[in-house]
């Protein structure tokens, strides 16, 4: 008898810090439970949310007061 496979939707997350093979700013899809765990542990965020890393332009030492 063939098994009926239920398809789960994947949740995309964007990494804030290294985790496994992923680097900050990498995006990947996970099952909802795993995505929630990564977000709760502050390892990743939903893409486009504040704190995703890489949202500020690079450069500048901050010494010019801007």
KEMIKOL-132871 format. One record per atom (N, C-alpha, C): residue number from 1; atom name; z, y, x. Coordinates in nm, 4 decimals, padded with zeros to 6 digits, m for minus. Atoms other than C-alpha are relative to their C-alpha. Last residue first. Layout:
<atom><nr>NUM</nr><atom>CA</atom><c3>Z</c3><c2>Y</c2><c1>X</c1></atom>
...
END
This chain:
<atom><nr>66</nr><atom>N</atom><c3>00.0755</c3><c2>00.0299</c2><c1>00.1223</c1></atom>
<atom><nr>66</nr><atom>CA</atom><c3>01.0710</c3><c2>06.0659</c2><c1>02.7052</c1></atom>
<atom><nr>66</nr><atom>C</atom><c3>00.0344</c3><c2>m00.1378</c2><c1>m00.0503</c1></atom>
<atom><nr>65</nr><atom>N</atom><c3>m00.0669</c3><c2>m00.0479</c2><c1>00.1186</c1></atom>
<atom><nr>65</nr><atom>CA</atom><c3>01.3267</c3><c2>06.2007</c2><c1>02.9544</c1></atom>
<atom><nr>65</nr><atom>C</atom><c3>m00.0741</c3><c2>m00.0266</c2><c1>m00.1291</c1></atom>
<atom><nr>64</nr><atom>N</atom><c3>00.0594</c3><c2>m00.1276</c2><c1>00.0379</c1></atom>
<atom><nr>64</nr><atom>CA</atom><c3>01.1017</c3><c2>06.1664</c2><c1>03.2575</c1></atom>
<atom><nr>64</nr><atom>C</atom><c3>00.0562</c3><c2>00.0535</c2><c1>m00.1302</c1></atom>
<atom><nr>63</nr><atom>N</atom><c3>m00.0629</c3><c2>m00.1103</c2><c1>m00.0720</c1></atom>
<atom><nr>63</nr><atom>CA</atom><c3>01.3235</c3><c2>05.9029</c2><c1>03.4140</c1></atom>
<atom><nr>63</nr><atom>C</atom><c3>m00.0557</c3><c2>00.1358</c2><c1>m00.0391</c1></atom>
<atom><nr>62</nr><atom>N</atom><c3>m00.0970</c3><c2>m00.0654</c2><c1>00.0851</c1></atom>
<atom><nr>62</nr><atom>CA</atom><c3>01.2408</c3><c2>05.6315</c2><c1>03.1593</c1></atom>
<atom><nr>62</nr><atom>C</atom><c3>00.0653</c3><c2>00.1196</c2><c1>00.0656</c1></atom>
<atom><nr>61</nr><atom>N</atom><c3>m00.1328</c3><c2>00.0368</c2><c1>m00.0474</c1></atom>
<atom><nr>61</nr><atom>CA</atom><c3>01.0745</c3><c2>05.4184</c2><c1>03.4254</c1></atom>
<atom><nr>61</nr><atom>C</atom><c3>00.1083</c3><c2>00.0637</c2><c1>m00.0859</c1></atom>
<atom><nr>60</nr><atom>N</atom><c3>m00.0982</c3><c2>m00.1069</c2><c1>00.0006</c1></atom>
<atom><nr>60</nr><atom>CA</atom><c3>00.7386</c3><c2>05.4226</c2><c1>03.2558</c1></atom>
<atom><nr>60</nr><atom>C</atom><c3>00.1379</c3><c2>m00.0482</c2><c1>00.0418</c1></atom>
<atom><nr>59</nr><atom>N</atom><c3>00.0134</c3><c2>m00.1095</c2><c1>m00.0948</c1></atom>
<atom><nr>59</nr><atom>CA</atom><c3>00.5218</c3><c2>05.1292</c2><c1>03.1694</c1></atom>
<atom><nr>59</nr><atom>C</atom><c3>00.1092</c3><c2>00.1029</c2><c1>m00.0138</c1></atom>
<atom><nr>58</nr><atom>N</atom><c3>m00.0527</c3><c2>00.0212</c2><c1>m00.1344</c1></atom>
<atom><nr>58</nr><atom>CA</atom><c3>00.4692</c3><c2>04.8845</c2><c1>02.8876</c1></atom>
<atom><nr>58</nr><atom>C</atom><c3>m00.0143</c3><c2>00.1265</c2><c1>00.0833</c1></atom>
<atom><nr>57</nr><atom>N</atom><c3>00.0986</c3><c2>m00.0039</c2><c1>m00.1072</c1></atom>
<atom><nr>57</nr><atom>CA</atom><c3>00.4176</c3><c2>04.9870</c2><c1>02.5289</c1></atom>
<atom><nr>57</nr><atom>C</atom><c3>00.0670</c3><c2>m00.0148</c2><c1>00.1362</c1></atom>
<atom><nr>56</nr><atom>N</atom><c3>00.0039</c3><c2>m00.1307</c2><c1>m00.0656</c1></atom>
<atom><nr>56</nr><atom>CA</atom><c3>00.6907</c3><c2>04.8745</c2><c1>02.2923</c1></atom>
<atom><nr>56</nr><atom>C</atom><c3>m00.1068</c3><c2>m00.0014</c2><c1>00.1084</c1></atom>
<atom><nr>55</nr><atom>N</atom><c3>00.0450</c3><c2>m00.0985</c2><c1>00.0964</c1></atom>
<atom><nr>55</nr><atom>CA</atom><c3>00.6322</c3><c2>04.5806</c2><c1>02.0565</c1></atom>
<atom><nr>55</nr><atom>C</atom><c3>m00.0063</c3><c2>00.1402</c2><c1>00.0586</c1></atom>
<atom><nr>54</nr><atom>N</atom><c3>00.1332</c3><c2>m00.0485</c2><c1>m00.0289</c1></atom>
<atom><nr>54</nr><atom>CA</atom><c3>00.6391</c3><c2>04.3241</c2><c1>02.3341</c1></atom>
<atom><nr>54</nr><atom>C</atom><c3>m00.0498</c3><c2>00.1055</c2><c1>m00.0966</c1></atom>
<atom><nr>53</nr><atom>N</atom><c3>00.0322</c3><c2>m00.0118</c2><c1>m00.1419</c1></atom>
<atom><nr>53</nr><atom>CA</atom><c3>00.9336</c3><c2>04.1480</c2><c1>02.1870</c1></atom>
<atom><nr>53</nr><atom>C</atom><c3>m00.1412</c3><c2>00.0479</c2><c1>00.0179</c1></atom>
<atom><nr>52</nr><atom>N</atom><c3>00.0874</c3><c2>00.1095</c2><c1>m00.0394</c1></atom>
<atom><nr>52</nr><atom>CA</atom><c3>00.9642</c3><c2>04.0234</c2><c1>01.8304</c1></atom>
<atom><nr>52</nr><atom>C</atom><c3>m00.0344</c3><c2>00.0050</c2><c1>00.1478</c1></atom>
<atom><nr>51</nr><atom>N</atom><c3>m00.0649</c3><c2>00.0862</c2><c1>m00.0980</c1></atom>
<atom><nr>51</nr><atom>CA</atom><c3>01.2643</c3><c2>04.2468</c2><c1>01.7789</c1></atom>
<atom><nr>51</nr><atom>C</atom><c3>m00.0852</c3><c2>m00.1155</c2><c1>00.0449</c1></atom>
<atom><nr>50</nr><atom>N</atom><c3>m00.0569</c3><c2>m00.0693</c2><c1>m00.1153</c1></atom>
<atom><nr>50</nr><atom>CA</atom><c3>01.1435</c3><c2>04.4115</c2><c1>01.4580</c1></atom>
<atom><nr>50</nr><atom>C</atom><c3>00.0674</c3><c2>m00.1005</c2><c1>00.0924</c1></atom>
<atom><nr>49</nr><atom>N</atom><c3>m00.1353</c3><c2>m00.0498</c2><c1>00.0229</c1></atom>
<atom><nr>49</nr><atom>CA</atom><c3>00.9439</c3><c2>04.1825</c2><c1>01.2306</c1></atom>
<atom><nr>49</nr><atom>C</atom><c3>00.0501</c3><c2>00.0662</c2><c1>00.1272</c1></atom>
<atom><nr>48</nr><atom>N</atom><c3>00.0058</c3><c2>m00.1309</c2><c1>00.0635</c1></atom>
<atom><nr>48</nr><atom>CA</atom><c3>00.5675</c3><c2>04.1567</c2><c1>01.2725</c1></atom>
<atom><nr>48</nr><atom>C</atom><c3>00.1369</c3><c2>00.0579</c2><c1>m00.0303</c1></atom>
<atom><nr>47</nr><atom>N</atom><c3>00.0927</c3><c2>m00.0963</c2><c1>m00.0596</c1></atom>
<atom><nr>47</nr><atom>CA</atom><c3>00.5800</c3><c2>03.7862</c2><c1>01.3422</c1></atom>
<atom><nr>47</nr><atom>C</atom><c3>m00.0042</c3><c2>00.1293</c2><c1>m00.0797</c1></atom>
<atom><nr>46</nr><atom>N</atom><c3>00.1255</c3><c2>00.0060</c2><c1>00.0723</c1></atom>
<atom><nr>46</nr><atom>CA</atom><c3>00.8934</c3><c2>03.6195</c2><c1>01.1998</c1></atom>
<atom><nr>46</nr><atom>C</atom><c3>m00.0936</c3><c2>00.1031</c2><c1>00.0612</c1></atom>
<atom><nr>45</nr><atom>N</atom><c3>00.0002</c3><c2>m00.0822</c2><c1>00.1213</c1></atom>
<atom><nr>45</nr><atom>CA</atom><c3>01.1539</c3><c2>03.6066</c2><c1>01.4717</c1></atom>
<atom><nr>45</nr><atom>C</atom><c3>m00.1298</c3><c2>m00.0265</c2><c1>m00.0743</c1></atom>
<atom><nr>44</nr><atom>N</atom><c3>00.1289</c3><c2>m00.0438</c2><c1>00.0527</c1></atom>
<atom><nr>44</nr><atom>CA</atom><c3>01.2378</c3><c2>03.3688</c2><c1>01.7548</c1></atom>
<atom><nr>44</nr><atom>C</atom><c3>00.0223</c3><c2>00.0870</c2><c1>m00.1229</c1></atom>
<atom><nr>43</nr><atom>N</atom><c3>00.0993</c3><c2>00.0414</c2><c1>m00.0986</c1></atom>
<atom><nr>43</nr><atom>CA</atom><c3>01.5239</c3><c2>03.2592</c2><c1>01.9802</c1></atom>
<atom><nr>43</nr><atom>C</atom><c3>m00.1369</c3><c2>00.0545</c2><c1>m00.0409</c1></atom>
<atom><nr>42</nr><atom>N</atom><c3>00.0560</c3><c2>m00.1195</c2><c1>m00.0652</c1></atom>
<atom><nr>42</nr><atom>CA</atom><c3>01.7810</c3><c2>03.4489</c2><c1>01.7747</c1></atom>
<atom><nr>42</nr><atom>C</atom><c3>m00.0922</c3><c2>m00.0341</c2><c1>00.1175</c1></atom>
<atom><nr>41</nr><atom>N</atom><c3>m00.0517</c3><c2>00.0026</c2><c1>m00.1374</c1></atom>
<atom><nr>41</nr><atom>CA</atom><c3>01.9673</c3><c2>03.1242</c2><c1>01.6876</c1></atom>
<atom><nr>41</nr><atom>C</atom><c3>m00.0530</c3><c2>00.1158</c2><c1>00.0842</c1></atom>
<atom><nr>40</nr><atom>N</atom><c3>m00.1460</c3><c2>m00.0138</c2><c1>00.0066</c1></atom>
<atom><nr>40</nr><atom>CA</atom><c3>01.9108</c3><c2>03.1965</c2><c1>01.3172</c1></atom>
<atom><nr>40</nr><atom>C</atom><c3>00.0633</c3><c2>00.0051</c2><c1>00.1390</c1></atom>
<atom><nr>39</nr><atom>N</atom><c3>m00.0285</c3><c2>m00.1386</c2><c1>00.0376</c1></atom>
<atom><nr>39</nr><atom>CA</atom><c3>01.5393</c3><c2>03.2521</c2><c1>01.3847</c1></atom>
<atom><nr>39</nr><atom>C</atom><c3>00.1503</c3><c2>00.0244</c2><c1>m00.0026</c1></atom>
<atom><nr>38</nr><atom>N</atom><c3>00.0388</c3><c2>m00.0852</c2><c1>m00.1125</c1></atom>
<atom><nr>38</nr><atom>CA</atom><c3>01.5024</c3><c2>02.9232</c2><c1>01.5738</c1></atom>
<atom><nr>38</nr><atom>C</atom><c3>00.0315</c3><c2>00.1471</c2><c1>m00.0284</c1></atom>
<atom><nr>37</nr><atom>N</atom><c3>m00.0942</c3><c2>00.0247</c2><c1>m00.1091</c1></atom>
<atom><nr>37</nr><atom>CA</atom><c3>01.6979</c3><c2>02.7362</c2><c1>01.3026</c1></atom>
<atom><nr>37</nr><atom>C</atom><c3>m00.0298</c3><c2>00.0901</c2><c1>00.1201</c1></atom>
<atom><nr>36</nr><atom>N</atom><c3>m00.1249</c3><c2>m00.0673</c2><c1>00.0364</c1></atom>
<atom><nr>36</nr><atom>CA</atom><c3>01.4921</c3><c2>02.8967</c2><c1>01.0251</c1></atom>
<atom><nr>36</nr><atom>C</atom><c3>00.1038</c3><c2>m00.0168</c2><c1>00.1104</c1></atom>
<atom><nr>35</nr><atom>N</atom><c3>00.0234</c3><c2>m00.1437</c2><c1>m00.0147</c1></atom>
<atom><nr>35</nr><atom>CA</atom><c3>01.1689</c3><c2>02.7899</c2><c1>01.1993</c1></atom>
<atom><nr>35</nr><atom>C</atom><c3>00.1275</c3><c2>00.0777</c2><c1>m00.0312</c1></atom>
<atom><nr>34</nr><atom>N</atom><c3>m00.0029</c3><c2>m00.0292</c2><c1>m00.1436</c1></atom>
<atom><nr>34</nr><atom>CA</atom><c3>01.3039</c3><c2>02.4352</c2><c1>01.2346</c1></atom>
<atom><nr>34</nr><atom>C</atom><c3>m00.0204</c3><c2>00.1488</c2><c1>00.0241</c1></atom>
<atom><nr>33</nr><atom>N</atom><c3>m00.1366</c3><c2>00.0209</c2><c1>m00.0490</c1></atom>
<atom><nr>33</nr><atom>CA</atom><c3>01.3866</c3><c2>02.4097</c2><c1>00.8628</c1></atom>
<atom><nr>33</nr><atom>C</atom><c3>00.0132</c3><c2>00.0362</c2><c1>00.1481</c1></atom>
<atom><nr>32</nr><atom>N</atom><c3>m00.0938</c3><c2>m00.1064</c2><c1>00.0391</c1></atom>
<atom><nr>32</nr><atom>CA</atom><c3>01.0573</c3><c2>02.5669</c2><c1>00.7549</c1></atom>
<atom><nr>32</nr><atom>C</atom><c3>00.1414</c3><c2>m00.0152</c2><c1>00.0548</c1></atom>
<atom><nr>31</nr><atom>N</atom><c3>m00.0480</c3><c2>00.0280</c2><c1>00.1344</c1></atom>
<atom><nr>31</nr><atom>CA</atom><c3>00.8411</c3><c2>02.3232</c2><c1>00.9543</c1></atom>
<atom><nr>31</nr><atom>C</atom><c3>00.1075</c3><c2>00.1030</c2><c1>m00.0334</c1></atom>
<atom><nr>30</nr><atom>N</atom><c3>m00.0996</c3><c2>00.1061</c2><c1>00.0111</c1></atom>
<atom><nr>30</nr><atom>CA</atom><c3>00.7049</c3><c2>02.4935</c2><c1>01.2637</c1></atom>
<atom><nr>30</nr><atom>C</atom><c3>00.0294</c3><c2>m00.0262</c2><c1>m00.1466</c1></atom>
<atom><nr>29</nr><atom>N</atom><c3>m00.0353</c3><c2>00.0379</c2><c1>00.1358</c1></atom>
<atom><nr>29</nr><atom>CA</atom><c3>00.4090</c3><c2>02.7119</c2><c1>01.3591</c1></atom>
<atom><nr>29</nr><atom>C</atom><c3>00.0939</c3><c2>m00.1189</c2><c1>00.0004</c1></atom>
<atom><nr>28</nr><atom>N</atom><c3>00.0197</c3><c2>00.1413</c2><c1>00.0301</c1></atom>
<atom><nr>28</nr><atom>CA</atom><c3>00.3809</c3><c2>02.8848</c2><c1>01.6957</c1></atom>
<atom><nr>28</nr><atom>C</atom><c3>00.0439</c3><c2>m00.0268</c2><c1>m00.1433</c1></atom>
<atom><nr>27</nr><atom>N</atom><c3>m00.0133</c3><c2>00.0308</c2><c1>00.1417</c1></atom>
<atom><nr>27</nr><atom>CA</atom><c3>00.3557</c3><c2>03.2337</c2><c1>01.8411</c1></atom>
<atom><nr>27</nr><atom>C</atom><c3>m00.0271</c3><c2>m00.1489</c2><c1>m00.0193</c1></atom>
<atom><nr>26</nr><atom>N</atom><c3>00.0825</c3><c2>00.1103</c2><c1>00.0494</c1></atom>
<atom><nr>26</nr><atom>CA</atom><c3>00.4169</c3><c2>03.3312</c2><c1>02.2027</c1></atom>
<atom><nr>26</nr><atom>C</atom><c3>00.0251</c3><c2>m00.0175</c2><c1>m00.1491</c1></atom>
<atom><nr>25</nr><atom>N</atom><c3>00.1211</c3><c2>m00.0492</c2><c1>00.0670</c1></atom>
<atom><nr>25</nr><atom>CA</atom><c3>00.5696</c3><c2>03.6787</c2><c1>02.2540</c1></atom>
<atom><nr>25</nr><atom>C</atom><c3>m00.0957</c3><c2>m00.1106</c2><c1>m00.0409</c1></atom>
<atom><nr>24</nr><atom>N</atom><c3>m00.0110</c3><c2>m00.1143</c2><c1>00.0903</c1></atom>
<atom><nr>24</nr><atom>CA</atom><c3>00.8388</c3><c2>03.5441</c2><c1>02.4920</c1></atom>
<atom><nr>24</nr><atom>C</atom><c3>m00.1377</c3><c2>00.0497</c2><c1>m00.0448</c1></atom>
<atom><nr>23</nr><atom>N</atom><c3>m00.0443</c3><c2>m00.1206</c2><c1>m00.0709</c1></atom>
<atom><nr>23</nr><atom>CA</atom><c3>00.7376</c3><c2>03.2116</c2><c1>02.6451</c1></atom>
<atom><nr>23</nr><atom>C</atom><c3>00.0174</c3><c2>00.1122</c2><c1>m00.1007</c1></atom>
<atom><nr>22</nr><atom>N</atom><c3>00.0375</c3><c2>m00.1320</c2><c1>00.0499</c1></atom>
<atom><nr>22</nr><atom>CA</atom><c3>00.7054</c3><c2>02.8694</c2><c1>02.4805</c1></atom>
<atom><nr>22</nr><atom>C</atom><c3>00.0619</c3><c2>00.1132</c2><c1>00.0813</c1></atom>
<atom><nr>21</nr><atom>N</atom><c3>00.1250</c3><c2>m00.0411</c2><c1>m00.0649</c1></atom>
<atom><nr>21</nr><atom>CA</atom><c3>00.7099</c3><c2>02.5310</c2><c1>02.6546</c1></atom>
<atom><nr>21</nr><atom>C</atom><c3>m00.0421</c3><c2>00.1413</c2><c1>m00.0366</c1></atom>
<atom><nr>20</nr><atom>N</atom><c3>00.0920</c3><c2>00.1110</c2><c1>m00.0244</c1></atom>
<atom><nr>20</nr><atom>CA</atom><c3>01.0737</c3><c2>02.4708</c2><c1>02.5675</c1></atom>
<atom><nr>20</nr><atom>C</atom><c3>m00.1225</c3><c2>00.0472</c2><c1>00.0752</c1></atom>
<atom><nr>19</nr><atom>N</atom><c3>m00.0548</c3><c2>00.1170</c2><c1>00.0679</c1></atom>
<atom><nr>19</nr><atom>CA</atom><c3>01.2269</c3><c2>02.8005</c2><c1>02.4602</c1></atom>
<atom><nr>19</nr><atom>C</atom><c3>m00.1018</c3><c2>m00.1122</c2><c1>00.0161</c1></atom>
<atom><nr>18</nr><atom>N</atom><c3>00.0560</c3><c2>00.1317</c2><c1>m00.0292</c1></atom>
<atom><nr>18</nr><atom>CA</atom><c3>01.1777</c3><c2>03.1260</c2><c1>02.6505</c1></atom>
<atom><nr>18</nr><atom>C</atom><c3>00.0717</c3><c2>m00.1107</c2><c1>m00.0770</c1></atom>
<atom><nr>17</nr><atom>N</atom><c3>m00.0431</c3><c2>00.0444</c2><c1>m00.1330</c1></atom>
<atom><nr>17</nr><atom>CA</atom><c3>01.2853</c3><c2>03.4449</c2><c1>02.4739</c1></atom>
<atom><nr>17</nr><atom>C</atom><c3>m00.0543</c3><c2>m00.1406</c2><c1>00.0236</c1></atom>
<atom><nr>16</nr><atom>N</atom><c3>m00.0598</c3><c2>m00.1167</c2><c1>m00.0654</c1></atom>
<atom><nr>16</nr><atom>CA</atom><c3>01.1772</c3><c2>03.6519</c2><c1>02.1726</c1></atom>
<atom><nr>16</nr><atom>C</atom><c3>00.0411</c3><c2>m00.0339</c2><c1>00.1425</c1></atom>
<atom><nr>15</nr><atom>N</atom><c3>m00.1149</c3><c2>00.0189</c2><c1>m00.0879</c1></atom>
<atom><nr>15</nr><atom>CA</atom><c3>00.9415</c3><c2>03.3861</c2><c1>02.0365</c1></atom>
<atom><nr>15</nr><atom>C</atom><c3>00.0437</c3><c2>00.1305</c2><c1>00.0650</c1></atom>
<atom><nr>14</nr><atom>N</atom><c3>00.0344</c3><c2>m00.0598</c2><c1>m00.1283</c1></atom>
<atom><nr>14</nr><atom>CA</atom><c3>00.7145</c3><c2>03.4640</c2><c1>01.7437</c1></atom>
<atom><nr>14</nr><atom>C</atom><c3>00.1255</c3><c2>m00.0045</c2><c1>00.0861</c1></atom>
<atom><nr>13</nr><atom>N</atom><c3>m00.1041</c3><c2>m00.0804</c2><c1>m00.0641</c1></atom>
<atom><nr>13</nr><atom>CA</atom><c3>00.7447</c3><c2>03.2390</c2><c1>01.4404</c1></atom>
<atom><nr>13</nr><atom>C</atom><c3>m00.0548</c3><c2>00.0561</c2><c1>00.1302</c1></atom>
<atom><nr>12</nr><atom>N</atom><c3>00.0303</c3><c2>m00.0564</c2><c1>m00.1311</c1></atom>
<atom><nr>12</nr><atom>CA</atom><c3>00.4860</c3><c2>03.0984</c2><c1>01.2010</c1></atom>
<atom><nr>12</nr><atom>C</atom><c3>00.1171</c3><c2>00.0825</c2><c1>00.0492</c1></atom>
<atom><nr>11</nr><atom>N</atom><c3>m00.0445</c3><c2>m00.1386</c2><c1>m00.0082</c1></atom>
<atom><nr>11</nr><atom>CA</atom><c3>00.6142</c3><c2>02.8825</c2><c1>00.9160</c1></atom>
<atom><nr>11</nr><atom>C</atom><c3>m00.0272</c3><c2>00.0484</c2><c1>00.1417</c1></atom>
<atom><nr>10</nr><atom>N</atom><c3>m00.0620</c3><c2>m00.0415</c2><c1>m00.1249</c1></atom>
<atom><nr>10</nr><atom>CA</atom><c3>00.4259</c3><c2>02.5623</c2><c1>00.8469</c1></atom>
<atom><nr>10</nr><atom>C</atom><c3>00.0352</c3><c2>00.1478</c2><c1>m00.0072</c1></atom>
<atom><nr>9</nr><atom>N</atom><c3>00.0552</c3><c2>m00.1235</c2><c1>m00.0554</c1></atom>
<atom><nr>9</nr><atom>CA</atom><c3>00.3620</c3><c2>02.4417</c2><c1>00.4949</c1></atom>
<atom><nr>9</nr><atom>C</atom><c3>00.0738</c3><c2>00.0319</c2><c1>00.1288</c1></atom>
<atom><nr>8</nr><atom>N</atom><c3>m00.0938</c3><c2>m00.1122</c2><c1>m00.0060</c1></atom>
<atom><nr>8</nr><atom>CA</atom><c3>00.4594</c3><c2>02.0841</c2><c1>00.4344</c1></atom>
<atom><nr>8</nr><atom>C</atom><c3>m00.0729</c3><c2>00.1196</c2><c1>00.0595</c1></atom>
<atom><nr>7</nr><atom>N</atom><c3>00.0317</c3><c2>m00.1038</c2><c1>m00.0966</c1></atom>
<atom><nr>7</nr><atom>CA</atom><c3>00.2020</c3><c2>01.8277</c2><c1>00.3257</c1></atom>
<atom><nr>7</nr><atom>C</atom><c3>00.1036</c3><c2>00.1110</c2><c1>m00.0086</c1></atom>
<atom><nr>6</nr><atom>N</atom><c3>m00.0152</c3><c2>m00.1338</c2><c1>00.0563</c1></atom>
<atom><nr>6</nr><atom>CA</atom><c3>00.3409</c3><c2>01.5269</c2><c1>00.1488</c1></atom>
<atom><nr>6</nr><atom>C</atom><c3>m00.0234</c3><c2>00.1013</c2><c1>00.1104</c1></atom>
<atom><nr>5</nr><atom>N</atom><c3>m00.0559</c3><c2>m00.0973</c2><c1>m00.0939</c1></atom>
<atom><nr>5</nr><atom>CA</atom><c3>00.1968</c3><c2>01.2009</c2><c1>00.2705</c1></atom>
<atom><nr>5</nr><atom>C</atom><c3>00.0095</c3><c2>00.1353</c2><c1>m00.0677</c1></atom>
<atom><nr>4</nr><atom>N</atom><c3>00.0425</c3><c2>m00.1334</c2><c1>00.0415</c1></atom>
<atom><nr>4</nr><atom>CA</atom><c3>00.1445</c3><c2>00.9237</c2><c1>00.0202</c1></atom>
<atom><nr>4</nr><atom>C</atom><c3>00.0727</c3><c2>00.1002</c2><c1>00.0880</c1></atom>
<atom><nr>3</nr><atom>N</atom><c3>m00.1071</c3><c2>m00.0975</c2><c1>00.0188</c1></atom>
<atom><nr>3</nr><atom>CA</atom><c3>00.1762</c3><c2>00.5921</c2><c1>00.1961</c1></atom>
<atom><nr>3</nr><atom>C</atom><c3>m00.0587</c3><c2>00.1333</c2><c1>m00.0437</c1></atom>
<atom><nr>2</nr><atom>N</atom><c3>00.0112</c3><c2>m00.1214</c2><c1>m00.0808</c1></atom>
<atom><nr>2</nr><atom>CA</atom><c3>m00.0984</c3><c2>00.3366</c2><c1>00.1411</c1></atom>
<atom><nr>2</nr><atom>C</atom><c3>00.1149</c3><c2>00.0954</c2><c1>m00.0320</c1></atom>
<atom><nr>1</nr><atom>N</atom><c3>00.0000</c3><c2>m00.1181</c2><c1>00.0839</c1></atom>
<atom><nr>1</nr><atom>CA</atom><c3>00.0000</c3><c2>00.0000</c2><c1>00.0000</c1></atom>
<atom><nr>1</nr><atom>C</atom><c3>00.0000</c3><c2>00.1242</c2><c1>00.0882</c1></atom>
END
